[in-house]
Amino acid sequence: MEAKRAAFDQLVRRLNADLYRFAYWLSRDQALAQDLVQESFLRAWRSLADLRDEKAAKAWLMTIVRREHARMFERKVPPLDDIADLVIEDQDTPSAFEMSEIQEMRDAIGRIEDKYREPLLLQLVGGFSCEEIAEQLGISASAVMTQLFRARAKLKALLRGSQGKVHELL
């Protein structure tokens, strides 16, 4: 039992930051992302015996986070804010400009349909390959590549007309 706990603790320490980033991108809320990660680790602990290959632990846990996020929406609908009501102030400092570009990118990613946003986040935040994303989402690798291509095209369309470094990221 101690060996199992030590192995799980090591897994938690190693993957906690990646899971939190992914959960935050899914939920766009810090507290909710923390709850998702905690609930996911709890589910993972209960079914740790199902994990046969430790190399697949990251993908396994990301799948649990994604499913926990989906379960959350089965139970309740989160409050939505209208993006048109947000006020962004112009500031002349370079760091504020860079922050506005980052926020612009996040907002644009948030406006992309889930079908395209999920594979994009799995690739950008999770660092997964097309094959790994395909396995997690239960679709073919070619479908993942198509969705990633379309996600980037949608981002470019949303960000078209923006000035700065945002286009260079794409």
C-alpha positions in Angstrom: 0.0 0.0 0.0 2.9 2.4 0.8 4.5 1.7 -2.5 1.3 2.4 -4.3 0.9 5.7 -2.4 4.5 6.7 -3.1 4.1 6.0 -6.8 0.8 8.0 -6.9 2.3 10.9 -5.0 5.2 11.0 -7.5 2.7 11.0 -10.4 0.7 13.8 -8.8 3.8 16.0 -8.3 5.0 15.3 -11.8 1.7 16.0 -13.7 -0.2 18.4 -11.4 0.9 21.6 -13.3 0.1 20.1 -16.7 -3.3 18.9 -15.6 -4.1 22.3 -13.9 -3.2 24.2 -17.1 -5.4 21.9 -19.2 -8.3 22.2 -16.7 -7.9 26.0 -16.6 -8.1 26.1 -20.4 -11.2 24.0 -20.4 -13.0 25.8 -17.5 -11.4 29.3 -17.7 -11.8 29.5 -13.9 -9.0 29.0 -11.4 -11.1 27.5 -8.6 -13.0 25.3 -11.0 -9.7 24.1 -12.6 -8.4 23.2 -9.1 -11.6 21.3 -8.3 -11.4 19.5 -11.6 -7.8 18.4 -11.0 -8.6 17.3 -7.4 -11.6 15.3 -8.6 -9.5 13.8 -11.4 -6.8 12.7 -9.0 -9.4 11.2 -6.7 -10.9 9.2 -9.6 -7.4 8.2 -10.7 -6.5 7.0 -7.2 -9.6 4.8 -7.2 -8.8 3.2 -10.5 -5.0 3.2 -10.3 -4.9 -0.5 -10.9 -6.3 0.1 -14.4 -3.1 2.0 -15.3 -0.9 -0.6 -16.9 1.7 1.6 -18.6 3.1 4.5 -16.6 4.2 6.2 -19.8 0.5 6.6 -20.6 -0.3 8.2 -17.2 -0.4 11.8 -18.6 -2.8 10.9 -21.4 -4.9 8.8 -19.0 -5.1 11.7 -16.5 -5.9 14.3 -19.2 -8.7 12.1 -20.3 -10.1 11.9 -16.8 -9.9 15.8 -16.5 -11.7 16.2 -19.8 -14.4 13.7 -18.7 -14.7 15.4 -15.3 -15.2 18.7 -17.1 -17.9 17.1 -19.3 -19.6 15.6 -16.2 -19.7 19.0 -14.6 -21.9 20.3 -17.4 -24.2 17.4 -17.2 -25.0 18.5 -13.6 -25.2 22.3 -14.0 -24.8 25.1 -16.5 -22.1 27.6 -15.5 -22.8 31.4 -15.7 -21.7 33.0 -18.9 -20.3 36.5 -19.4 -20.8 38.4 -22.6 -17.4 39.2 -24.0 -18.9 42.5 -25.4 -19.3 43.7 -21.9 -15.6 43.5 -21.1 -13.6 46.7 -21.0 -10.0 46.6 -22.0 -8.0 49.7 -21.2 -5.2 50.8 -23.3 -1.9 51.2 -21.5 1.3 52.4 -23.0 3.7 50.1 -21.2 5.1 47.2 -23.3 4.2 44.6 -20.7 0.6 45.7 -20.8 0.6 45.5 -24.6 2.0 42.0 -24.4 -0.6 41.0 -21.8 -3.4 42.3 -24.0 -2.1 40.2 -26.9 -2.0 37.1 -24.6 -5.6 37.9 -23.5 -6.7 38.4 -27.1 -5.3 35.0 -28.0 -7.0 33.4 -25.0 -10.3 35.0 -25.9 -10.0 33.9 -29.5 -9.2 30.3 -28.4 -12.2 30.5 -26.1 -14.5 31.5 -29.0 -13.5 28.5 -31.1 -16.0 25.6 -31.1 -15.2 22.8 -28.6 -14.7 20.4 -31.5 -11.7 22.4 -32.7 -10.6 23.9 -29.4 -10.1 20.6 -27.6 -7.5 19.1 -30.0 -5.7 22.4 -30.2 -5.5 22.6 -26.4 -4.4 19.0 -26.1 -1.6 19.8 -28.5 -0.6 23.3 -27.2 -1.1 22.8 -23.4 -0.7 19.0 -23.1 2.0 18.6 -25.7 0.4 15.5 -27.2 1.0 14.3 -30.7 -1.8 13.9 -33.3 -1.9 10.1 -32.6 -2.2 10.6 -28.9 -4.9 13.2 -29.3 -6.8 10.9 -31.7 -6.6 8.1 -29.1 -7.9 10.4 -26.4 -10.8 11.8 -28.4 -11.7 8.5 -30.1 -11.2 9.8 -33.7 -8.7 9.1 -36.4 -5.3 10.9 -36.6 -6.3 12.5 -39.9 -9.4 13.9 -38.3 -7.3 15.4 -35.6 -5.0 17.0 -38.2 -8.0 18.4 -40.0 -9.5 19.8 -36.7 -6.1 21.3 -35.8 -5.8 22.9 -39.3 -9.3 24.3 -39.0 -8.7 25.5 -35.4 -5.7 27.5 -36.5 -7.6 28.9 -39.5 -10.5 30.0 -37.2 -7.9 31.6 -34.9 -6.4 33.5 -37.8 -9.8 34.7 -38.9 -10.7 35.8 -35.4 -7.4 37.6 -35.0 -7.3 39.1 -38.5 -6.9 42.8 -38.4 -5.2 42.6 -35.0 -1.7 44.2 -34.9 1.3 42.8 -33.1 2.9 39.5 -32.5 -0.2 37.4 -32.3 -0.1 36.3 -35.9 3.5 35.3 -35.5 2.4 32.7 -32.9 0.2 31.0 -35.5 
